[in-house]
Amino acid sequence: MQGNFEYMIHNAWIFYKRNMKNIFSLIKIMVFCLFVTTNVYSKQSEFLKEGIFFFEKKEFNKSKIFFEKDIVFNPKNEVAYLYLAKISKEKEKDDEEEMNLNNVLLLNPNNDEAIYMLTILKIKQSDYNQAKSLIDRFNLVCESFCSKKSEIDEKFKKLIPENAKNNN
């Protein structure tokens, strides 16, 4: 009986030593992963901060590079896409602006700044139906850009076809 007990204790000790090695290995892996992901997130926010810094200095080419780098690390960053749309607006590249605004609205359909910018773009392109649809959407979700509603309405009035004005 004494032999069986010693055998069981010996096996328990071996089991403990093997599992402790696995537990320590698992802890090391978890700490490493935590360090790597923290480092990646700090890089991505650093790219966004740099992009905003250069955007505010009106250095659009430099800021565009940083926003694009940020999107590589975080493809769901609506802020980076919004700034890319603003850069495209400054450079008068309507196609790029529309594409980036659509990306923002895919990520956050209630982004009132993106809806506002896309509405202004559609008015500029004389797209009456899209502009009307976006104005209706803007009225539902506006929070920080509600003060721009009168501006949109004034610009849209110039776009309304004559037959539509007569029906009102």
VENKAVEN-V488643 format. One record per residue. N is the residue number from 0. SS is DSSP state (hx for helix, st for strand, lp for the rest). PSI is psi in degrees with one decimal (999 if undefined). D_LAST is the distance of its C-alpha to the last C-alpha in Angstrom with 1 decimal. Layout:
# VENKAVEN-V488643
[[N | SS | PSI | D_LAST] [N | SS | PSI | D_LAST]]
This chain:
# VENKAVEN-V488643
[[0 | lp | -41.4 | 101.5] [1 | hx | -39.7 | 101.7] [2 | hx | -40.7 | 100.9] [3 | hx | -39.7 | 97.8] [4 | hx | -44.2 | 96.5] [5 | hx | -38.1 | 97.1] [6 | hx | -41.8 | 95.5] [7 | hx | -40.6 | 92.4] [8 | hx | -41.7 | 92.2] [9 | hx | -46.4 | 92.7] [10 | hx | -37.7 | 89.9] [11 | hx | -40.3 | 87.6] [12 | hx | -42.7 | 88.3] [13 | hx | -43.9 | 87.6] [14 | hx | -43.2 | 84.3] [15 | hx | -46.7 | 83.3] [16 | hx | -42.8 | 84.2] [17 | hx | -45.1 | 82.2] [18 | hx | -34.5 | 79.1] [19 | hx | -37.6 | 79.3] [20 | hx | -43.3 | 79.2] [21 | hx | -40.8 | 76.1] [22 | hx | -43.9 | 74.5] [23 | hx | -39.2 | 75.3] [24 | hx | -42.4 | 73.9] [25 | hx | -41.8 | 70.7] [26 | hx | -42.9 | 70.4] [27 | hx | -43.4 | 71.0] [28 | hx | -42.4 | 68.3] [29 | hx | -42.8 | 65.8] [30 | hx | -42.0 | 66.6] [31 | hx | -45.5 | 66.2] [32 | hx | -41.3 | 62.8] [33 | hx | -43.9 | 61.6] [34 | hx | -44.6 | 62.8] [35 | hx | -46.6 | 61.2] [36 | hx | -37.1 | 57.8] [37 | hx | -41.5 | 57.8] [38 | hx | -41.4 | 58.7] [39 | hx | -45.4 | 55.9] [40 | hx | -36.9 | 53.3] [41 | hx | -35.8 | 54.6] [42 | hx | -47.4 | 54.4] [43 | hx | -43.9 | 50.8] [44 | hx | -28.9 | 49.7] [45 | hx | -41.6 | 51.8] [46 | hx | -42.8 | 49.9] [47 | hx | -45.4 | 46.6] [48 | hx | -43.9 | 48.0] [49 | hx | -42.2 | 49.4] [50 | hx | -44.3 | 46.1] [51 | hx | -40.2 | 44.2] [52 | hx | -49.5 | 47.0] [53 | hx | -31.6 | 46.8] [54 | hx | -45.0 | 43.0] [55 | hx | -26.5 | 43.2] [56 | lp | 3.8 | 45.8] [57 | lp | 27.1 | 43.4] [58 | lp | 78.8 | 46.0] [59 | hx | -35.1 | 43.5] [60 | hx | -43.6 | 46.0] [61 | hx | -44.2 | 48.4] [62 | hx | -36.3 | 45.7] [63 | hx | -40.4 | 44.3] [64 | hx | -43.3 | 47.8] [65 | hx | -38.3 | 48.1] [66 | hx | -39.2 | 44.8] [67 | hx | -37.9 | 45.7] [68 | hx | -40.3 | 49.1] [69 | hx | -39.4 | 47.5] [70 | hx | -31.0 | 45.4] [71 | hx | -42.4 | 48.7] [72 | hx | -28.8 | 50.1] [73 | lp | 85.8 | 46.9] [74 | lp | -10.0 | 44.4] [75 | lp | 24.2 | 42.1] [76 | lp | 98.3 | 41.7] [77 | hx | -28.3 | 38.0] [78 | hx | -42.8 | 38.8] [79 | hx | -42.5 | 40.8] [80 | hx | -37.6 | 38.0] [81 | hx | -42.6 | 35.5] [82 | hx | -36.4 | 37.9] [83 | hx | -36.6 | 38.4] [84 | hx | -39.8 | 34.6] [85 | hx | -38.9 | 34.8] [86 | hx | -44.1 | 37.8] [87 | hx | -35.6 | 36.0] [88 | hx | -43.6 | 33.1] [89 | hx | -36.1 | 35.8] [90 | lp | 0.5 | 37.4] [91 | lp | 43.3 | 34.1] [92 | lp | 86.2 | 34.9] [93 | hx | -38.2 | 31.4] [94 | hx | -44.9 | 33.0] [95 | hx | -40.6 | 35.4] [96 | hx | -46.8 | 32.8] [97 | hx | -41.9 | 30.5] [98 | hx | -45.9 | 33.6] [99 | hx | -37.4 | 34.8] [100 | hx | -38.6 | 31.4] [101 | hx | -36.0 | 31.3] [102 | hx | -42.0 | 34.8] [103 | hx | -45.1 | 33.9] [104 | hx | -23.9 | 31.2] [105 | hx | -40.3 | 33.7] [106 | hx | -36.3 | 36.1] [107 | lp | 93.5 | 33.6] [108 | lp | -14.4 | 30.2] [109 | lp | 16.4 | 29.2] [110 | lp | 101.9 | 30.3] [111 | hx | -30.1 | 27.4] [112 | hx | -41.2 | 28.8] [113 | hx | -40.2 | 28.9] [114 | hx | -42.7 | 25.3] [115 | hx | -50.3 | 24.3] [116 | hx | -40.6 | 26.5] [117 | hx | -35.7 | 25.3] [118 | hx | -47.1 | 21.7] [119 | hx | -41.1 | 22.7] [120 | hx | -43.7 | 24.7] [121 | hx | -35.5 | 22.0] [122 | hx | -43.3 | 19.7] [123 | hx | -37.1 | 22.8] [124 | lp | 2.7 | 23.3] [125 | lp | 34.8 | 19.7] [126 | lp | 87.1 | 19.5] [127 | hx | -50.3 | 15.8] [128 | hx | -46.1 | 16.4] [129 | hx | -42.2 | 19.3] [130 | hx | -44.4 | 17.7] [131 | hx | -45.5 | 14.8] [132 | hx | -43.1 | 17.6] [133 | hx | -35.7 | 19.8] [134 | hx | -43.4 | 17.4] [135 | hx | -42.4 | 17.1] [136 | hx | -41.9 | 20.9] [137 | hx | -41.9 | 21.5] [138 | hx | -28.8 | 19.8] [139 | hx | -33.8 | 22.2] [140 | hx | -4.8 | 25.4] [141 | lp | 135.9 | 25.2] [142 | lp | -68.9 | 28.4] [143 | lp | -14.8 | 30.0] [144 | lp | 19.1 | 27.0] [145 | hx | -27.3 | 24.4] [146 | hx | -18.2 | 24.9] [147 | hx | -2.8 | 23.3] [148 | hx | -43.9 | 19.9] [149 | hx | -36.1 | 18.6] [150 | hx | -44.8 | 20.2] [151 | hx | -44.3 | 18.4] [152 | hx | -41.5 | 15.0] [153 | hx | -45.4 | 15.9] [154 | hx | -36.3 | 17.2] [155 | hx | -35.5 | 14.4] [156 | hx | -34.9 | 11.9] [157 | hx | -21.2 | 14.4] [158 | hx | -21.1 | 14.4] [159 | lp | 128.3 | 10.8] [160 | lp | 152.1 | 11.3] [161 | hx | -41.5 | 10.3] [162 | hx | -29.7 | 9.1] [163 | hx | -33.4 | 6.7] [164 | hx | -38.9 | 5.5] [165 | hx | -28.4 | 5.5] [166 | hx | -18.8 | 3.8] [167 | lp | 999 | 0.0]]
